[in-house]
Amino acid sequence: MKSAANGASTSSVEVTNISAHGFWLWLAGKEYFLPFADFPWFKNAKVADILNIERHGDRHLHWPALDVDLTLDMIENPRAYPLIYK
């Protein structure tokens, strides 16, 4: 007897909280804080636009309404990516 092929990944991404200083993101069993100081694209965004996240693979996130793409490495190490939106 053969096992069925693996199904789609059930691991999702979710914004768990938004504050005046940034927002918390739950991804792959871990919570990340994205401060607006390091991720200014989200500071003046609508809540609905921050909540609207698409996950592309294990390490890539896209916010379509904001045209923002981030990798997990960018979230974990924002100082390694010094390009800041002005």
N, C-alpha and C positions, 0 to 999 in steps of 0.2 A: 504494500500500500504506500502510495506517495502522499506526502504532505502537500497541501495547497500552497500556492505562491504567497509570498509575503504581501500583506495588504498595505494600504497607504499609511503613512505615519500619523499617529494620533496625537503626537506632541504638538501643542499649539503655542501661540504667543498671545499674551494678554496684558493690557495696561491695568494694573491693580489699584493705582492711586495717582492723583494729580494734585500738586500743591503749587504755591506761588514760586517755589524754587526749582521745580522739575517734576519728573514723573517716574513711577516705578513700573518696570516691565518684567513680567514673568515669562521665562523662556527656558525650555529644556530642564525643568526642575530647579531653576535658580532664579532669584530675583535680582534685578539690576536697577540702580538709580541713575537716571539721566538728568543731570542738572542743566538748567537752561543756560548757565554760564558756559558750559562746554558744548551744548547742542542748541544754539540760539534759534534754529529754524522752527522750533516748537513753541517758543516763548509767547508769541501772539496768535498762535493757531487756535482754531475752534476745537473744543473738546471732541466733537465728532470726528474731526480730521486726525487727531492724535490717536483715537481709538481705532481708526480704520487702517489696520496694518495687514500687509500681505507678506507671507513667509515664502521665500524662494530658496529652497534647500535648507540645509542645517544651520548655516551661518550668515544668511543674507535676509535683511528685512527691507520692505519698501512701503512708504506712506504715499499712495497715489495722489491724493488731493494736495499734498505738500511738495510733491516731486522730490522726496528725500529717500536716499538709499543709504543704509548703514550695514556694516558687517558686524558680527559679534566681536571681532578684534577691535574695531573702532569703539564699540561700547565699553569693552573691558579696559582699553588703553587709549583714552582720548588724547593724552599728551603726546602720543606717538604720531598723531595726525594733526599737525598744527594749523592746517588751513581752516580758518574761521570765517563764516559768512559775515559780511559787513552790511 
